């Protein structure tokens, strides 16, 4: 179509529209239709300048969209007056609601989005053989609610807010985390509370049964090593407390109906275990009022109303699992200390010394190349496929050890190397010994043991690299 034809059609279309507009007694719907048609006609035919540029296959450098897309981001915007703000020191405030919920906020340091989360002191160690897999079921359907909104609305709210919302859990805690802009905090926080504390519905429980089974199948294919860790915990603590598997007992997933999930929530979740944290909050009192308005209905837990967390007793033992693989995975683990113990610094230093051979990288210093599992095991013995330290700490106990893998026909040698490397930790540690990726320098003070993480930039390492080059 030539430019003349386009122009004639555009003029003809506007003449018809103007004649229709002059006709009286048009209804409101008719006038709206005419205006919509007029706008569509103008967009279709455009101006003569635009038609000419389309024929010549050129861009209109006066169009606002073209100017915005082609503007040099280094140059300041013309006519724009930026607002300058200095970085401020963060202030931390803690409040406790009447029902026992703890609210912690960090003031806004620099204008940005708001991060907030709901931490509940409930983990897989609180599950039993009857409720094993309950947290996995909740995680697989944490968007599903029925009282105020539904899954579609919740997901749409997060997407429209340009934020994120997810749920994670471990042996001792469950955490719902969200982030959004300031003007969406109220809506996203209310949605997060519904997802976290609303009793699981029948639909959510039935969907979770199927998704949880697929989760187990997926992790079997991914071979993340979680099954091996579950075996270690079950051997150390038995099938209770910390010995409960992180993904739940596979044979119990079909038993997690809505009644079982609601019972688990009622027995383990109470306001004294709930911590609401937020970063980037300008007014602490307003955020506390928001939490009070949404979670103030939760009754204060009375003594004996909820089950107390049982202490995990270390039992130890030996576990052997027969597989069809030609490789063998071995681990020798001992009981260590909880998070609150002063000896935790020493265990973290030992964990850094052993490191992990799987994190080896030849692209630069560190990243596993100086770990003892690499220098003493992987590099010296051809039959060692991988080795890594195991270091776990919880509120009342912990585990520390070493894992090694290799061909099954070299199992006896692997055991000797495993025990020998652990015994080597009792020897005096050279202060100049490099550590995997980070260098940990520990020194004792009269009050406590201090452990500092520094990037490995030792002079002797640089000289060593120069001699090799």
N, C-alpha and C positions, 0 to 999 in steps of 0.2 A: 504494500500500500504506500503510495507516494505521500509527500507532505501536504499537497493540496487536498487530496481526498480526506486525509485525517482532519484537516482544518474545516472543511465543509461539513463533515459529519459532526464535528464538535459544535459548530455554529448551529446546525440543524437541531441537535439534541438540546442545546440551551434554549432555543426558540420554543421548542415544544414544552420544556419545563416551565418557562416563563408564562406561557399561555395557560398552562394548568394551574399555576399559582394564582393567576388573575381570576380564575373561576371561584365564585363565592360558594358558600354553603358546604365547603369541604370539611369533613370530619377531622378530628385531631389525628386519628390513625392515618388518614389519607395524606395529610400535610407531612407527617413524619416519613411516610413512604416516599413522597416526592423529594424531600430533602435528602434522604438516603440515596435515592437514584441520582440526584444531581451531583452529590459528592463522588459516587462511583463513576459517573460519566467524566467528571474532571480528571479523576485519577487515570482513567483509561486513555484519554486522548492527550492530556497534559497541555503544555504550552508549545508554541512554535519553536522556541529555543531548545526545549527538551527533545522534541521530535528531530530537530536538526542534529543535535548531538548524538542521538541514538543512531541516525543514519551514518554519521561519520565515525561511530564507535569511539566517542570521546566522553570524558567525564565532565560534569558540570562543577567547576572549581569554585562556584559561588554558592553551591548548595550547603546548608548547615551540616548535613550528615557527612558530606565529603570533607568539610573543614575540620570536623571533630575527629574523623578517622585519620586524617593526614597531618594532624597537628603534632609538632615536635614536643615530645614529653619532657625534654630538658628545659625548654623555655617556659617562663611563667605565663599563666593565662591572662590575656588582655582584659582589663577591667575587673579582675577578680582580686579581692582583698582577703588573703589567708588569715586565719586565726592562729596565732602562735600561743603555745602553752608549754610551760616548763614541766619537766618530769617531777612528780611529787613523791614524797616518801610514803610508802604504804602504811596504813593504820589497820590494826587488827582488833576486832571487837567480838566478844563472846557473850551470848545471852542464853538463858535457859527458860523455856516456857513452863507454865504451871503444871503441865502434864509430864514434863521430863525431857522434852525434845531439846537438843542443844543446837543453837544457831551460831555459826562462825562466818564472819565476812572479812574480806580484804578490800580496802578502799581502792578507788580507781587511781592508778598511777599515770596512765596515758589514755586518751580517748580511744576506746576499742570496744569489742563485744564483751558480753558478760558470760562468764563460765560459772556454772553452779552444779551441784551434785547432791545426791541423797545417799548417805552411807548408812547401812544397816549392819549391825554387829551380828550377822547371821551368815554362816557358811556351810559347806558340805559336812563339816564335823558335827553340825547340829542335826544332820539327817540320821535316820535309822534304817534298818533293813526294810521297813514298811514304807518309808518316805524317800528312799534313796532315788535320786534323779529329780527331785522336786524343783531344785534351783535350775536345772537344765530345762525342765518343762516351762518354767516361768521365763527364762531367757529366750527360748524359741518362740514365745508368744507375748513378749513384753509390750508390744504395741496394742494388743487386743484389750479393749475395755467395752463395757456395755451400759454403765449407769449414766454418764454424762456425754461421752462421745463414743466413737468406734475406731477401729483400726485405720480405716480410710481417712477419717478426719484427722486423727493424730499424725499420720504420716504426711498428710497435706499441710498441716500447720508447721511442721518442721521444715518442709521444703519451701514453703512460702516465706518463712522467717529467715531463710538462708543460713540456718544453723545446723546442728547435728544433735542426735540423741541416741544413746546406746546404753547397754547394760553389761556389766562384767561381774564375775564372782570368783572366789577362791575358797580355800578351806575355812577361812574365818570371817570374811566380809562379803557383802553384796553392795554394788555401787551402780547407781543410775546417774549418768553424766549428760549434761546438756549445755549448749552454748547458743547464744542468739544476740541480736542487737537489743539495746536497752528498752526500746518501746515494745518489744515482744516478750519481755521477761515474765509478766503476769500470766499471759496465756500459756507460754511454754512451761512455766513452773506448775501451773494447775494441771496441765496435761501429764507432766512427769509424776506428780503425786498420785494421779489416778492410775497410771501404769504401775507404780511401785506398790501401792497399798490396796488397790481394789481387789476384793476376793475373786479368785479365778472362776470364770464361768464354765458352764458345761461345754460350750463351743470351744473355748480356749483350751480346756483340758483334752478334749478329743483331738484337736489339731496338734497339740503338743505330743501326744502319744506317737503319732506318725512321724513328725519331724524329728523327735528324739532318736527314733530308730535309724533314720537316715543320717543323723549326726554321728552315731556310732559307726555306721558303715563308711562314712566319709573319713573319719579319723583312722580307721583301719587301713584305708588306702593311702592316706597321707603319711602315715608312719611318723607321727610327731614325737614319739617317745613317751607320750602321756601314760600309756598302758604300763610301760616299764616303771615309771614313777609311782603309779598306783600300786603296783606289786611291792615296791619298796615300803611304802607307807602301810600297806596291809600287813606285811611281815613285821614291821616295827611296832605297830600299835594294835594289830588285830582288826577285825571287821567292825569297828566302832570308832567314833570320834575322828581323829585325823586319819584313821585307816579307811574311811569311806572313800570310794572312788570319786574323782572330780566330775565325771560325766554320768555318775549313777550306775547302779547295777543293771545290766542289760536286760535280765529276765524280769526286772521289776517295773519296767517302763509302762507296760500294759495295765498295771494296777494303779497308776497315778490318775485317778478320775478327779472330778471337781471336789468331791468330799475330802479326799486325802490331801489335796493341795490346800484347800481352805483350812483344814485342821492343822497342817504344817504352818501356815501363816499365823493362825491364831495362837499357837503354842510358842512360837519363837519370836514374833515381831511385837514389840511393845515400845512405847515412846522413849523409855530409858535407853534403848539400843539405837535410836535414830539420831543421826547427825546431819544437819543441813548446812552445807558449805557453799560460799559464793565468793567469786573474785571479780573485781571491777564494779563494785556496788558503791554508789555515791552516798547513800543515806542508809545507815545500819538500822535505824528505828523503822523506816518504811519497809525494809525487807523483813524485819521481824514481824511486823503487822501482817505482811503477806503470808508468811509461814503460819502465823496464828489463825488467820482467816481460813486457811485451807486444811491445816492439820490439828487445829485446836479441838476438833471433835473427838480425837483419839483419847480414850479414858486412861488415866494414870494406872499403871500396872500395880496391882496389889500383891502382897507377899503370898506366894503359893498359887497365884493365878497362872503364871507362866513357868515353863520348865527352865531350870538353871543349866548352864552349860557344864557338862561333866568334864573333869580333868582327864586328859589323855595319858594313860599309863604306858610307859615303854615296856614291851614284852620281848622284843627281839626274836630271833629264830633264823631259819633257813628256808628258802623257797626255790624250787626248781620247776621250770615249765618246759615241757617237751614241745619242740617245734620241728617242722620239716626243713628248716633252713640249715645251711652248712656253716653258718656263722653263729657265734655265741656272744652274748652280752653278760658281763659279770659286773657286780657292784659289791663293794664292801663298805658298809655304812655303820656309824656309831651314833649314839645319842649325844647331842650337844646342848646348847643353852638357849633360853628364850630371848626375845628381843631386849628385854629389860636388863639382862645380865651384862656385867662389865666385860666378860670374856668374849663378847660378840665381836669386838675389834680384832682380837687375835684370830678368830675363825675367818673373818673376812680377809685378813692378810694372808692366811694359809690358802684360802680360796683363790686369791689373786696369784699366788705363787704357782699353784698347780695349773690354773687356767683351763683352757679347752683347746684341744688340737683342731677341733672343727672350725674354729674362727681364724685359722691361719690365713695370712694374706702376704704375698711377696711384694705388694705395691708400696710398702713403706714400713717404717719401724713399728713394732708392736703388733697388735691384732693377732696374737697367738704365736708369733714366731719365737718369742722368748719364754713361753710358758713351759713349765717342767714336763707337762704331758706331751709337748712337742719335742723338746730337746732330749729328754731322757727316755721317752717311750716311742713316739712315732718315728723319730729320725734314727734311732738306734736299732730298732727291732722291725724287721720286714713284715712280720706277721701281725703287727698291731695296726688295725684299721683306724681306730679313733679312741680317744680317752678324754675325759673331762671330770672336773671336780663337782661334787654335789654338796650344796650348802643351803639348808632350809632352816628358817627360824619362825617360831610362832609365839603366841602369848604365854605359853606355859612350858614349852620344850622346843627341841630342834633336832636336826639330823645333819651329820657331816660325813662325807666319804668320797670315794673315787669310783668311777665307772670306766670300764675298758671293754673293747669289742675286737674280735678277730676271728680267724678260722677255728672251727670246733676241734680240729685235730691238734691244735696248739693250746688247748685249754689249760693244761698244767703249767705251761710257761707263762700264760697270761695271768694266772693266779699268783705265780711267783713275782712277776713284775708289779702286779697290783699291790701286794703286801709290801714289797720292797720300797715302792715309792711312798707309801704311807709312813713306813718306818723312817724314811729319809727326812720327814718333817721334824723328827725329834732331834736331828743334828743341828749344830749351830748354823744359822743363816748368814751368809756373806752380805754385808751391807751394800756391796757394789753389785749384787746380783740383779740383773734387769728383770722386769716383770712384764707380763703380757699387757700390751697397749697402754697401761697406766702404771706409774711407779708409786707404790705405797710406802710411805716412810712413817713408821710408828715410833713414838717415844713416850715414856712414862713421865707423868707429872705427879706431884703429891696428891692431886685430887682424883684424877682418872686417866685412863689410857686414851691418847688422842691419835686418830688415824686420819691422814690427809691424802687425798687423791691428787696427783700432779701428772701432767703430760710428760711422757718419757723423752727428755731432751738432755740426757746425760752426755758429758763431753767424751767419756770413754766410748760410748756407743757411736758417736759421730766419727771419732778417730778410727773405730773398727770398720765402719762403712767405707771410709776413705781408703784404708789399706786394701780392702777388697776390690775397690774400683781402680 
